[in-house]
């Protein structure tokens, strides 16, 4: 019986652990909040060539993210021919669906896209725990009954990855490739449990 209890405990413990924190060392919290500066400049139009795959339905086009004022962003995705696919407005915790094409105007899909872009554009997050490796600092925050883990390169202090999780499973991973702290040249948003992915390449003006 004692062996069975120990085995059950180990199974429950391992099943509730996150791959996100495997190999990381817990450290003292060094800051109360972290910043994502990639979409923080209201004078900047963030324009990306976009590829979005939603349950086998592929869309290619242009994604524009615009900061209108503090805590307010507009996210618009159009096809290469200029037809609008979706148009979202974020005002703090208020979300407005201005438009979405009927083919993907499903509650589950809209909610998923809403949460993905909310994670992407949120500029600050309150730090609950902190972890580290030799080259990476990781900050854990709470968000809508889930958790976000922010991975920063120690050398240049750039945000390289955000992992959104439940208590026991990774849900969404956002990867950033950047040469500066305020522009992400490439962004990849991938879901672990559903067929939805978003790839963004920054559109450089000639």
N, C-alpha and C positions, 0 to 999 in steps of 0.2 A: 504493500500500500504506500509506504514511504517513497519507494522508487517511482510508483505511478504518479504520485503528487509532484515529485520533482520534475518528472518528464513532462507533465501537463504544464507546469509553471514555465519550463524552458520553451515549450511549444508556443504558449500564449505570448511570452516575452518576445520571441523571435518573430512571431507573426505580426506584432504591433510595431516592430522597429522599422525605421525608414532607411532605404538605401541612400537617401540624400545625405544622411549624417554618418554613414559608415566611413571609418577611417579618420573622422574629424575629431579634434580635441576640443573639449569644452573649455572656455576661458572666461575671464571676467568681462562684463559688458563695459565697453569703452565709450559708447555714445548712446544717447537716448533715442536717436532716430537716424535713418539712412535716407539718402537722396538719390533719385533717379533723374538725372539732368538731361536725358536724351530728348525730351519733348517739353522743356521748361521755358523756352524763349518765345514770347508772344510776337516778336518781330520776325520770326522764322516760319516759313511754310515748309513742313516736313513732307516731301514728296517721294514716294517709293514705287518702283515697278513691283507689282504684286502677283503672286500665284496663290490661289486659295482653292483647296480641295475639300469639299464638304460631302462626305458620304458618296464619293465617286463623281460628284458634280463639280467640274473644274471651271474656275473663273480666272482669266488673266486680265490685267489692267493696271490702273493707277490708283494707289491709296494715298490720300492726303490727310495729314493730321495737323490741325491748327489749334494753337492755344489762343483762345479769345480773350481771356482774362484769368485772374487767379482762380484755380480749381475748376476751370471751365475749358473743355476741349471739344472740338468737332472732328469726327472721323467720317470721311467720305470715300467710298470705293466706286470707281467707274470702270467700264470696259475700255479697251483701247480705242473704241469708236465713240466714246463719250457718253454711253448709256449708263445711267446710275444703277448700281447694284444695291448698295445700302448707304444710309446717311444717319449717323448717330450723334447725339449731343449728350455730353457729360457735364453736369453742373454740380460739383461736389458729389454727394451720394444720390443725386437725382439723375435718372437716365431717361432720355426721350428718343424713341424710334421715329425719326422723321420720315424714313422711307426704307423699304426693303422689297426686292422683287418677290412676287408671289411664290415662285418655285421654292424659295428657302424661308418663306415667312411662316416658320413653324416655331412654336413657343420654345421648344428645347434648343433649337438652333440659335434663335435670337438671344436666349439667356446665355448660351455658351459664348457666342461672339461678344456679348455685352461684358461678360466677366473677363474674357481674354484681353480686350482692349482696356478695360479698367485697370488690370494689373500692369499693362504696358505703359499707360500714360500717368499713373499715379506718381507724384513727384516725391512724396515722403512716406515713411512708414515707421511706426514706433517699434523699437527693438525690445524683444522679450528675452532672448538668449543670444549668445555669441559663440562661434566655433572658429577653428583655424586649422590650416595646414601651413607648411613652410612658405608657400607663395600666395595663399588665399585667405581672406577673412570672410566669414559667413555670418550673416545676421538673420535671425528668425523673428518674424512678426506675425500677428494674428490678423485675419481678414475674412469676414463673412463666414464664420464657423470653420474656416480652414487656416492654413499657415502658408506664408511666403518666405522662402529662403533666398536671400540676396548674396550672390557670390561676387566679391570684389578682388581684383588683382592688387596685391600689397604694394607692388613696385610703382604702378602708375595710378592706383586708386580708381580704376575704371570698372564699371559694372559689366560683368561678363555673362552672368546667368541669373535667372529667377526661376525657382522651382516652387510650384503651387501644390500643396499636399493636403490630404486629410490627416488624421492622427496616425494612420498606418500605411497609406499608399500615396505614391506620386501621381498627380493628376495632369498637370501641365508643365512643360519646360519651355522657357524662352531663352534663346541663345543670342548674344550680341557680339558682333565683330565691329570694333571701332578703333580709329586712330586718334581720336580726340575724346574728351570727356562729355561733349555735348551733342555729338552726332554719331549715330550708329549706322555704319555703312551697310551692314547686313543684319537681318533679324529673322530668326526661325522660331515659329511657335508650333509645338507638337504636343498632341494629347496622347496619353498612354492607354486610355481605355475606350476611345471613340475615334472614328475615322474623320478627323478634321485637322488640317495642317495649313499653316500660313507661312509663306516665304516672301521676304521683302528685301529689295535691293535699292539703296538710296539713289535717287535720280539726280545726278550732278549736272548743273547748268553749264553749258559750254561758254 
